[in-house]
Amino acid sequence: MKKKKRYANAKDVLPEELFEQIQKHYTGILWVPAPSRFYQERRDLVLALHLQGISSQEISNLAGVTTRRVNQIIAAERKQDRDRQLAAASGK
């Protein structure tokens, strides 16, 4: 399986004018986050695949994340479910 490229040279992917403007403000490794909907969609995919009984390893391959991240997403969802159940039971 081909690994996803995690980093790119800004000079190779940005228009020259934008690259020069960025250089005026910052030099070094710069992280550009994906739109927040990307993370929500990936989270939803991980959870949907998990509910279908697919292994964490296979989910990680399909979703493009580590198995550790898959397990973190699943654990966070379980915690939210427990918190919702406790809130409902206490009448909140």
C-alpha atoms as one frame of an Amber mdcrd trajectory, in Angstrom:
protein
   0.000   0.000   0.000   1.314   3.440  -0.956   1.905   5.769   1.992   0.240
   9.164   1.974   2.704  12.022   1.570   2.628  13.988   4.811   4.749  16.977
   3.865   5.234  19.054   0.742   7.627  21.823  -0.152   5.622  25.048  -0.151
   7.577  26.280  -3.159   6.300  23.278  -5.106   2.617  23.634  -4.201   1.902
  27.350  -3.722   1.662  30.107  -6.306   4.931  32.072  -6.373   3.404  35.317
  -5.040   1.781  33.543  -2.098   4.993  31.651  -1.353   6.952  34.918  -1.253
   4.382  36.531   1.052   4.547  33.614   3.454   8.356  33.765   3.442   8.144
  37.389   4.621   6.184  36.285   7.695   7.528  32.848   8.539  10.414  30.526
   7.726  10.427  26.960   8.993   7.923  24.140   9.204   4.411  25.501   8.916
   1.346  23.371   9.606  -1.790  24.112   7.596  -4.784  22.370   9.178  -7.433
  20.745   7.047 -10.955  22.142   7.219 -12.684  20.965  10.398 -15.290  19.040
   8.397 -12.488  16.763   7.184 -11.818  15.572  10.730 -15.522  15.099  11.450
 -16.002  13.084   8.268 -12.971  10.910   9.069 -14.244  10.382  12.628 -17.657
   9.387  11.278 -16.004   6.959   8.852 -13.951   5.343  11.623 -17.031   4.904
  13.806 -19.188   3.546  10.975 -16.545   0.983  10.036 -16.114   0.014  13.689
 -19.859  -0.570  14.037 -19.636  -2.910  11.030 -17.104  -5.019  12.922 -14.078
  -4.076  10.837 -10.716  -4.398  12.608  -8.789  -1.369  13.815  -5.948  -2.254
  11.426  -8.256  -2.307   8.410  -9.990   0.898   9.521  -6.610   2.609   9.844
  -5.751   1.596   6.280  -9.090   2.773   4.910  -9.234   6.039   6.862  -5.559
   6.940   6.491  -4.822   7.140  10.209  -2.833   5.049  12.657  -4.422   2.211
  14.586  -3.684   4.254  17.718  -5.812   7.116  16.351  -8.598   4.685  15.432
  -8.625   3.398  19.016  -8.605   6.966  20.387 -11.649   7.889  18.276 -13.521
   4.758  19.394 -12.622   5.341  23.071 -13.736   8.984  22.892 -17.076   7.928
  21.407 -17.587   5.317  24.140 -16.869   7.970  26.784 -19.360  10.369  25.188
 -21.960   7.594  25.138 -21.387   6.871  28.855 -21.559  10.581  29.707 -24.848
  10.925  27.773 -26.292   7.892  29.567 -25.284   9.256  32.974 -26.754  12.656
  32.159 -30.010  11.063  31.016 -30.176   8.891  34.139 -29.649  11.875  36.408
 -32.337  13.863  34.616 -30.079  16.554  33.144
